[in-house]
């Protein structure tokens, strides 16, 4: 990908001596500010370079393209994989037409992430995670941003299979402050997906010092959180249209809790019956008050 981008830039450089003075300014800008060019509209380039739309279009045609949009899209495609999630989304919005089938795009993206996750998941780490959950006196989950929703889901699923669990709240106090009273007989499940949270890393570093066991769930094994965890699980979260896709992390969480539920089936069945009873009582109470 990088070599192809370099070749494209080199081809433009070689044509610069044959361009008009105004076209040279634009060509040099493209070569030296590739990402900025790819993410800019023709009006933004007009204003920044004090040039005209017609000059930009003529340059694109001289370089062998039908117009500005084709030239821009060529660069967009070549830099897409190197961008951070936010700019990747900007690329997607800039290069996708209104006829795109978003349902199909999301479905395909989700399937690819799930299949990739199944390929990279470490079975021994997965089994260790299940055992840590089953042995913990209490399970705390934590996450920031989109990962906070995953942390909520994790606690909900764990409680449904007879594992006492709560999500650590982030607001008036930090995650690390909430961890102060957590016992080393408890367990923390920390989730971190783009955009990553420094607070999550700091909390895990502190918990690790306290001797609290940690299961880290993230999309990249280079993530700093790995060094503070006892078990780490990878779930791919690549996305063209958002910071991250949570489909494969959700799949992983459901599978973990399904395994725990099966291993602790008697307790799980009791929990299911108790929840059903509570819902019946609540329903009857509402009916009486009508």
Buried (B, 14 or more C-beta within 10 A) or exposed (E): EEEEBEEBBEEBEEBEEEBEEBBBBBBBBBBEBBBEBBBBEBEEBBEEBEBEEEBBBBBBBBBEBEEBBEBBBBBBBBBBEEBEBEBBBBBBEBBBEEEEEEEEBBEEBBEBBBEBBEEEBBEEBBEBBBEBBBEBEBBBBBBBBBBBBBBEBBBBBBBBBBBEBBBBEBEEEBBBEBBEEBEEEBBBBBBBBBBBBEBBBBBBBBBBEEEBBBBBBBBBEEBBBBEBBBBBBBBBBBBBBBBBBBBBBBBBBEEBBEBBBEBBEEBBEEBBEEEEEEEEEEEEEEEEEE
